[in-house]
Amino acid sequence: MNNSHPAARTIQYADIPEGMREQHDYTITEEVYRGFLAAFGDYSPIHVDDAVAKQCGFHAPVMHGSILNGFLSHFVGMHFPGALSLLLSVDIRFSQPSYLGDRIRIEAVVSQKLDVRQVVVLDVVFNNLTQSQLAARARVQVMLRNPQ
């Protein structure tokens, strides 16, 4: 393991009650945006061309929805539930576009626990704090693994 990375939180399944709430803030920085473009090569004009985005009714290029999904992956794996987590499913519904520089707050609530498989179901809200509006909602299933 590379010790130069920050350590993930480790929360055990038994320590997560239904109704537990967690949140974490993210920013769509130039580095995040450029990293996404480099990794996935989605240079669709609505995401990279100011003129095309404006012709489509946006004030600037729209950030890829998968950037929010990437923030969610970080949230689950590093913040809550953390190091023992394995994403099983993500159903994300986008409400409003996000733009470069926007600050996004992920708020998650444990809506259900499935003891047989040690799965938590999270209802997640992505609030765009910069624009004071809902960016997306998601329902997420996360399995927690016990170290062997």
Secondary structure, 3 states (H helix, E strand, C coil): CCCCCCCCCECCHHHCCCCCEEEEEEECCHHHHHHHHHHHCCCCHHHHCHHHHHHCCCCCCCCCHHHHHHHHHHHHHHHCCECCEEEEEEEEEECCCCCCCCEEEEEEEEEEEECCCCEEEEEEEEEECCCCEEEEEEEEEEEECCCC
